[in-house]
Amino acid sequence: MAAQIPSRWAGFGTSIFTTMTEASVQADAINLSQGFPDFDGPPEIKEAAIAAIREGRNQYAPAAGLPPLRAVLAEAARRHSGLTWDPLTETTVFSGATEALFCSILALCEPGDELVTFEPCYDSYAPAVMAAGATLKTVVLRGPDWTFDEDDLRRAVSPRTKALLLNTPNNPTGKVFGRAELEMVARLAHQHGFFVITDEVYEHLVYDGGRHLSLATLPGMRERTVTISSTSKTFSMTGWKIGFAFAPPSLTAALRAVHQFVVFCSATPLQWGMAATGGLGDDYLTRFREEYQERRDFLHGVLVEAGFRCRRPQGTYFIVGEYEGLSPLDDLDFCLWLTREVGVSAIPVSAFCTETGRTRLGGRFIRFAFCKGLPTLQAAADRLRRARFPGS
């Protein structure tokens, strides 16, 4: 009998980001689906990476990351969150936050364990939980304001809960979890003894004077939290895939044990490039937020004018729009129609949900990315204004 390919990955299929980007290319549409900028980050970063290549810094880096980069990351965390992390024993560089999440879940969870997260959630969470042999349990964030029921969270936690994965600011919803919500998670973590993994890649994109609060800053949470973020998002170099994690030494050792057998190390010249971010200063982040808030406000106004029901997101560079009055199609078919007929692509929010979660969102939603230059957003606006929606 011929060997059979294991089926456990078959249910995940092709990522929705690949599907929609390919559809966008085929239709010559404006890609507001996948969250990558159409502009580069600071030139100082590129020049530092180019200099590293020319200077022959092209061999393996230490598995945990270049020491100068780890020092820059730890210092940035101290300035922005007040937390002190040891660059040697508590700071690790990964090939993107997705790898950091994957390694964290495999390091902390095993067969029989449960991991709790909020949905809609980033689509890499479920495959990582499956790979660990654990079970994913979810708490639904209900649109359009993306709130959750505390009783739902309590019911999701059980004696088997090994970790809770919290994404704030949240992709796709743009929700920023407030102090009271974080304190609720912290109380449960202390009561039940589970770890928390926080996905904070949009930590520097919080708007309207709001503030991102890292869960690890709450009393007693530093010791049980893995804090994950990404230079690729903050410095608009998503293709470089330079993510990182902070965790106490015992948890860091567990993450590194997995990481060394996944990619071993991230690209050395690109790490040198990101090490140069230490010289940019906080005025860079101020401009970064201001420019993104301008983009957010512009696209939000366009979507409302076109007939979408949507709230201004508190954070991230995504806007979720409800389209009940515009089309009877389900969200995937509507996104494909929008791509082919209007020339603007988006992501169906159902792709961020479990089968049961899709029925509890409180509406039909799609996600638009505004991490684009204003000319791109203006071109998308022109197409959306001309659109004739099937249900309007």
Wavefront OBJ file of the C-alpha trace (Angstrom):
o trace
v 0.000 0.000 0.000
v 1.331 3.424 -0.943
v 2.221 5.852 1.823
v -0.464 8.415 2.532
v 0.132 12.104 3.095
v -1.079 13.008 6.604
v -4.385 14.867 6.521
v -4.061 17.032 9.615
v -2.913 20.085 7.609
v -5.413 19.587 4.783
v -8.173 21.477 6.546
v -6.186 24.698 6.580
v -5.763 24.971 2.813
v -4.240 28.075 1.244
v -4.029 31.182 3.421
v -6.753 33.737 2.713
v -4.022 36.361 2.306
v -2.510 34.410 -0.586
v -5.951 33.809 -2.099
v -6.988 37.446 -2.053
v -3.632 38.843 -3.125
v -3.571 36.466 -6.102
v -7.141 37.488 -6.992
v -6.129 41.132 -6.692
v -3.192 40.673 -9.055
v -5.318 38.806 -11.603
v -7.994 41.515 -11.543
v -5.495 44.403 -11.459
v -7.277 45.513 -8.290
v -6.015 47.798 -5.552
v -4.898 45.443 -2.806
v -6.400 46.524 0.506
v -6.556 42.895 1.614
v -3.063 41.893 2.732
v -1.489 44.109 5.369
v 1.712 45.262 3.725
v 2.608 48.908 2.988
v 3.213 50.097 -0.562
v 6.066 52.257 0.716
v 9.354 51.566 2.470
v 10.403 52.329 6.000
v 13.191 54.715 7.042
v 16.162 54.838 4.638
v 18.597 54.543 7.562
v 17.425 50.973 8.098
v 17.938 50.011 4.462
v 21.367 51.603 4.362
v 22.434 49.747 7.500
v 21.366 46.417 5.975
v 23.130 47.217 2.694
v 26.262 48.186 4.600
v 26.151 44.887 6.504
v 26.013 42.951 3.239
v 28.910 44.911 1.776
v 30.952 44.492 4.940
v 30.585 40.712 4.769
v 28.131 40.245 7.648
v 26.331 37.511 5.761
v 26.813 34.367 7.821
v 24.705 32.859 10.584
v 23.756 35.147 13.427
v 23.401 33.786 16.965
v 20.168 31.802 17.171
v 18.743 34.205 19.757
v 19.510 37.218 17.577
v 22.341 39.702 17.157
v 23.297 41.145 20.569
v 23.169 44.786 19.323
v 19.624 44.263 18.026
v 18.489 42.595 21.234
v 19.900 45.545 23.191
v 17.987 48.011 20.992
v 14.745 46.056 21.409
v 15.091 45.828 25.186
v 15.839 49.545 25.467
v 12.806 50.418 23.332
v 10.597 48.273 25.570
v 11.957 50.030 28.662
v 11.136 53.451 27.189
v 7.668 52.578 25.973
v 6.299 50.131 28.550
v 8.572 50.666 31.541
v 9.492 46.970 31.590
v 13.121 45.956 31.860
v 14.183 42.877 29.895
v 17.667 41.347 29.873
v 18.903 41.360 26.251
v 20.884 38.157 26.855
v 18.419 35.931 28.708
v 14.966 37.456 28.108
v 15.032 38.810 24.533
v 14.879 36.651 21.392
v 14.744 37.564 17.697
v 12.516 35.470 15.426
v 11.769 35.352 11.722
v 8.665 37.444 12.158
v 6.100 37.520 14.929
v 4.370 34.547 13.290
v 7.401 32.364 13.995
v 7.558 33.724 17.543
v 3.910 32.784 18.039
v 4.438 29.329 16.557
v 7.465 28.640 18.742
v 5.704 29.977 21.846
v 2.688 27.748 21.357
v 4.812 24.667 20.682
v 7.031 25.448 23.662
v 4.174 25.892 26.133
v 1.442 23.514 24.925
v 1.326 19.764 24.434
v -1.313 17.102 23.760
v -4.161 17.370 26.232
v -3.640 21.084 26.844
v -6.023 23.847 25.825
v -5.199 27.321 24.529
v -7.799 30.096 24.792
v -7.924 33.084 22.468
v -10.376 35.700 21.259
v -11.897 35.510 17.785
v -11.824 36.860 15.134
v -8.115 36.087 15.377
v -5.040 35.967 13.183
v -5.136 32.828 11.059
v -1.811 31.350 12.213
v -3.063 30.651 15.740
v -5.161 27.570 14.979
v -2.499 25.747 12.904
v 0.103 26.303 15.634
v -2.235 24.927 18.293
v -2.933 21.910 16.094
v 0.802 21.347 15.563
v 1.283 21.325 19.342
v -1.425 18.664 19.689
v -3.454 21.003 21.872
v -7.076 22.170 21.606
v -8.116 25.705 20.671
v -10.970 27.304 22.611
v -12.257 30.730 21.651
v -14.164 33.668 23.071
v -16.081 35.665 20.459
v -15.630 39.406 20.061
v -19.019 40.603 18.830
v -19.288 43.348 16.252
v -19.644 46.131 15.617
v -17.992 47.279 18.874
v -16.028 44.029 19.374
v -16.857 43.412 23.010
v -16.882 40.083 24.811
v -18.825 38.595 27.678
v -16.809 37.977 30.841
v -18.853 34.835 31.489
v -17.849 33.519 28.044
v -14.204 33.986 28.987
v -14.647 32.247 32.317
v -16.406 29.309 30.664
v -13.605 28.958 28.112
v -11.017 28.476 30.875
v -10.739 24.984 32.333
v -8.260 22.913 34.366
v -6.650 22.012 31.011
v -5.997 25.628 30.012
v -2.248 25.954 29.532
v -2.131 29.370 27.893
v -4.238 32.285 26.744
v -3.240 34.121 23.570
v -4.193 37.807 23.563
v -3.813 40.019 20.486
v -3.980 43.732 21.259
v -4.276 45.927 19.266
v -6.365 43.277 17.586
v -6.168 42.078 13.999
v -8.659 42.159 12.285
v -11.027 44.229 14.452
v -8.795 47.153 15.457
v -9.875 46.700 19.095
v -7.451 47.841 21.797
v -8.049 45.937 25.033
v -8.477 48.309 27.967
v -7.053 48.043 31.464
v -10.188 46.493 32.946
v -10.205 43.764 30.273
v -6.506 43.059 30.777
v -6.982 42.894 34.538
v -9.748 40.353 33.981
v -7.329 38.176 31.982
v -4.631 38.620 34.640
v -6.984 37.556 37.448
v -7.905 34.386 35.592
v -4.250 33.645 34.847
v -3.416 33.893 38.542
v -6.460 31.883 39.607
v -5.905 29.053 37.126
v -2.120 29.200 36.758
v -1.924 29.434 32.979
v 0.606 31.313 30.830
v -0.288 34.254 28.585
v 1.122 34.889 25.127
v 0.530 38.434 23.904
v 0.631 39.361 20.231
v 1.404 43.091 20.276
v 2.707 43.707 16.766
v 0.549 46.840 16.382
v 1.597 48.268 19.758
v 2.681 51.591 18.218
v -0.484 52.069 16.171
v -3.035 53.312 18.706
v -5.055 56.400 17.784
v -6.963 59.372 19.187
v -4.636 59.787 22.144
v -5.213 56.201 23.278
v -2.516 54.090 24.850
v -1.439 50.524 24.362
v -1.025 48.687 27.661
v 1.123 45.573 27.703
v -0.286 42.793 29.868
v 3.159 42.021 31.277
v 3.135 45.396 33.060
v 0.311 44.285 35.361
v 1.243 42.968 38.831
v 2.540 39.411 38.736
v 2.169 39.032 34.965
v 5.742 39.558 33.824
v 6.654 36.138 35.230
v 4.008 34.259 33.241
v 3.808 36.230 29.971
v 5.507 35.932 26.577
v 5.326 39.365 24.915
v 5.641 39.261 21.114
v 6.022 42.136 18.669
v 7.565 42.933 15.300
v 9.970 45.461 13.883
v 8.567 44.650 10.449
v 5.231 46.323 11.268
v 6.639 49.272 13.231
v 9.211 50.138 10.565
v 7.222 49.206 7.437
v 9.487 46.398 6.259
v 7.085 43.442 6.402
v 9.147 41.346 3.995
v 12.122 41.411 6.339
v 10.286 39.268 8.909
v 12.166 40.429 12.012
v 9.988 39.724 15.039
v 10.934 39.337 18.688
v 9.740 38.111 22.058
v 10.361 39.093 25.655
v 9.893 36.523 28.415
v 11.459 35.585 31.752
v 14.509 33.284 31.482
v 12.671 29.983 31.998
v 10.124 30.763 29.290
v 12.774 32.217 26.999
v 14.772 28.996 27.238
v 11.687 27.021 26.196
v 11.038 29.304 23.208
v 14.652 29.118 22.064
v 14.626 25.330 22.275
v 11.931 25.297 19.584
v 13.247 28.265 17.593
v 16.680 26.704 17.004
v 15.059 23.821 15.126
v 12.587 25.929 13.123
v 14.784 28.518 11.391
v 17.795 28.677 13.749
v 18.345 32.366 13.036
v 16.910 35.281 11.097
v 18.711 36.944 8.174
v 21.885 38.549 9.543
v 22.040 41.708 7.361
v 18.389 42.461 8.061
v 19.014 42.191 11.783
v 21.816 44.739 11.419
v 19.374 46.941 9.540
v 16.836 46.799 12.356
v 19.552 47.446 14.928
v 19.824 50.897 13.322
v 16.303 51.733 14.554
v 17.850 52.584 17.904
v 19.038 55.856 16.395
v 15.680 57.009 15.018
v 14.276 58.539 18.199
v 10.706 58.690 19.443
v 9.752 61.426 16.972
v 9.670 58.675 14.338
v 6.868 56.888 16.207
v 4.940 60.126 16.650
v 4.976 60.772 12.898
v 4.212 57.102 12.251
v 1.005 57.272 14.309
v -0.053 60.641 12.923
v 0.331 59.530 9.323
v -1.578 56.321 9.952
v -4.370 58.144 11.753
v -4.744 60.361 8.681
v -4.991 57.275 6.473
v -7.485 55.670 8.859
v -9.741 58.716 8.897
v -9.642 59.032 5.120
v -10.543 55.397 4.399
v -13.170 55.303 7.132
v -14.941 58.271 5.562
v -14.815 56.641 2.131
v -16.251 53.347 3.391
v -19.092 55.069 5.243
v -19.887 57.114 2.133
v -19.968 53.892 0.091
v -22.533 52.357 2.460
v -20.450 50.250 4.825
v -21.195 50.368 8.533
v -17.903 50.661 10.356
v -16.324 52.142 13.425
v -13.028 53.939 13.463
v -10.561 51.333 14.761
v -8.776 52.157 18.006
v -5.554 50.604 16.688
v -3.824 48.576 13.932
v -3.994 49.534 10.263
v -7.236 47.730 9.479
v -10.872 48.815 9.256
v -13.686 46.278 9.457
v -16.823 47.129 7.523
v -20.275 45.547 7.816
v -21.945 45.272 4.409
v -25.439 43.894 5.168
v -27.166 46.556 3.057
v -24.787 46.286 0.120
v -24.892 42.632 -0.871
v -26.569 39.294 -0.066
v -23.312 37.427 -0.773
v -21.309 35.739 1.960
v -18.137 37.555 2.917
v -15.709 35.529 0.788
v -17.857 35.794 -2.327
v -18.408 39.487 -1.648
v -14.641 40.073 -1.369
v -14.081 38.233 -4.656
v -16.885 40.256 -6.291
v -15.423 43.475 -4.920
v -12.005 42.532 -6.298
v -13.212 41.599 -9.784
v -16.036 44.066 -10.318
v -14.951 47.127 -8.330
v -11.190 46.672 -8.426
v -10.591 46.870 -4.662
v -9.736 43.808 -2.592
v -10.450 43.093 1.065
v -10.387 40.094 3.419
v -13.470 38.188 4.647
v -13.565 38.337 8.443
v -14.898 34.775 8.549
v -11.359 33.682 7.610
v -10.311 34.803 11.092
v -12.969 32.662 12.805
v -13.759 29.105 13.768
v -16.867 27.562 12.249
v -18.923 28.252 15.358
v -17.464 31.720 15.809
v -18.592 32.816 12.355
v -22.230 32.530 13.375
v -21.768 34.660 16.506
v -20.052 37.775 15.136
v -23.233 39.810 14.944
v -23.116 40.546 11.218
v -21.209 40.057 7.951
v -17.894 41.863 7.890
v -14.853 42.366 5.664
v -11.479 43.891 6.516
v -9.690 46.654 4.627
v -6.008 47.528 5.156
v -5.047 51.208 5.131
v -1.279 50.680 5.275
v -0.977 52.322 1.869
v 0.099 55.719 0.613
v -2.640 58.322 0.277
v -2.520 58.174 -3.563
v -3.315 54.438 -3.375
v -6.137 55.038 -0.911
v -7.476 57.860 -3.105
v -7.489 55.552 -6.127
v -9.375 52.929 -4.093
v -11.811 55.628 -2.965
v -12.538 56.614 -6.568
v -13.390 53.007 -7.435
v -15.570 52.498 -4.356
v -17.505 55.704 -5.058
v -18.290 54.487 -8.581
v -19.317 51.016 -7.423
v -22.854 49.692 -7.899
v -23.341 47.160 -5.147
v -25.752 44.258 -5.801
v -27.880 44.934 -2.727
v -27.903 48.735 -2.739
l 1 2 3 4 5 6 7 8 9 10 11 12 13 14 15 16 17 18 19 20 21 22 23 24 25 26 27 28 29 30 31 32 33 34 35 36 37 38 39 40 41 42 43 44 45 46 47 48 49 50 51 52 53 54 55 56 57 58 59 60 61 62 63 64 65 66 67 68 69 70 71 72 73 74 75 76 77 78 79 80 81 82 83 84 85 86 87 88 89 90 91 92 93 94 95 96 97 98 99 100 101 102 103 104 105 106 107 108 109 110 111 112 113 114 115 116 117 118 119 120 121 122 123 124 125 126 127 128 129 130 131 132 133 134 135 136 137 138 139 140 141 142 143 144 145 146 147 148 149 150 151 152 153 154 155 156 157 158 159 160 161 162 163 164 165 166 167 168 169 170 171 172 173 174 175 176 177 178 179 180 181 182 183 184 185 186 187 188 189 190 191 192 193 194 195 196 197 198 199 200 201 202 203 204 205 206 207 208 209 210 211 212 213 214 215 216 217 218 219 220 221 222 223 224 225 226 227 228 229 230 231 232 233 234 235 236 237 238 239 240 241 242 243 244 245 246 247 248 249 250 251 252 253 254 255 256 257 258 259 260 261 262 263 264 265 266 267 268 269 270 271 272 273 274 275 276 277 278 279 280 281 282 283 284 285 286 287 288 289 290 291 292 293 294 295 296 297 298 299 300 301 302 303 304 305 306 307 308 309 310 311 312 313 314 315 316 317 318 319 320 321 322 323 324 325 326 327 328 329 330 331 332 333 334 335 336 337 338 339 340 341 342 343 344 345 346 347 348 349 350 351 352 353 354 355 356 357 358 359 360 361 362 363 364 365 366 367 368 369 370 371 372 373 374 375 376 377 378 379 380 381 382 383 384 385 386 387 388 389 390 391 392
